[in-house]
Amino acid sequence: MSLPRIAIAGFQHETNTFAPMPTKFEDFQLAGAWPGMMRGAPVLETFTGLNIPLSGFIDAGDDMELVPIFWGGAEPGGYVDQDGFDRMVAMICEDIAAAGPLDGIYLDLHGAMVTDDFEDGEGEVLRRVRAVVGDDMPIAVSLDLHGNQTKAFVGLATVVTIYRTYPHIDMAETGARARALLGQVLERGKPFAKAFRQVDYMVPIQAQSTMREPCKQIYEDMAALEGGDIVSVDLATGFPPADVHHCGASLVAYGQTQVQADEAADELLAIMNAAEKDFHDPLIPAEEAVRQAIELARTASKPIAIADPQDNPGAGATGDTTGVLEALIKRGARKACLAMLWDPDTAARAHEVGIGGTFQASVGGRFPQLGCQPVNVPVTVEALSDGSFMCTGPMYGGSQAELGPMATLLIEEGGCEVRVVVGSVRTQNADQAMFRHIGIDPTSQDIAVIKSAVHFLADYQPISETVLFADAPGANPCKLAQIGYRKLRKGVRLGANGPAFEGAEQ
Ligand SMILES: [Zn+2]
């Protein structure tokens, strides 16, 4: 018997509608922490063995004939340029149309793509693919836990499965689960019944980690709902820095019957509603975070980690704001390190000057609209790299980073001792290799400042005495009640127990 022929493609973007830089076709061509754009056969070779949903799908068995179509993923950022989106989706649709007879399709999507013209990017991808293959073709989709799902999107997908960890250590596993669900649909010969629900409150990113409560318990309770006639239940805690109607947490459930799917969805919704009181926001002002870190470091046996979530490039922020760096200098922090600050000009200058050289730097802060300035200080170049290194942590381990010219700069202004890693390709710090490959062992430091919101926890929490979350400038606003939303649905609460959105002020 011939194996079912399944077309596979990945097209991922997490769009922060508050980010100042648009996301263009060229950004999808670039390789960053993940591979750059490709079509056809190279997809299979490139993706085998990585912690990426597409990889998990590919690696999960030999019971399907896989037809590799496309991969495109860009670092989170501003609106996806409409022309670029149209070109990429056209490639996917053309190659699916040319793929010959298919039994199913798997799409590795993010769930929070917003283009110039479409608030629901993934829904539009599915509409265009459906226009090619028709309504009956089984289409399995995996999503990031930070998806903002619409009812229309869930309606167009045959099955949706979503990461269940944040940090996302289960990306490959989620792809494998999509494959298993698709296999069940093919075997059954018809789709499962499905149910979709939106949660009435939004959860700020920094409170979403599944390594911490209440999400840890929520995801355990969710998994317990599965079994028997409940085929699959998944929750997306949502991506708040997106001013779109459907922004926020949502869930999907699949069952043998509609009643079963609805019941499972309602149970998970009840779990989310009961947990609303348990969410809290860990953000503290940057200077206070540094003060506490210096104090705690006196007796700690491991470094104090300070996250800078509002400048998390992984959520589309610039990665170049200087709020925490200024606080470190002002407070005279010693044995402190910070990575990664996106500053191609300063990195280039450091490469000109060379190791051991000193120069007057103007570090970061290139977007004054975000409320911060460059830090003007003399620096000593301690180490240089070409930004090409292998990641080693639980999330990106095995991935090759290509971050362009990088440098470690020592700042001793006013008696502080702060090492800043500057780089040329905007990237979240979710892996210790970002420090280690350029001469800094974070475990030898008192304070490690990390431009990330949550993903860093996977690799950094085990080496940290404690983790503080600093409130500093950045394009990934984490205080939902203070964000100038205009397009949310009326009544959704801005954070757990937060105020209800009543529409934009006129
Ligand atoms: Zn995510």
Residues whose N, C-alpha, C, O or C-beta is under 5 A from the ligand:
A	BS01	ZN	D144 L145 H146
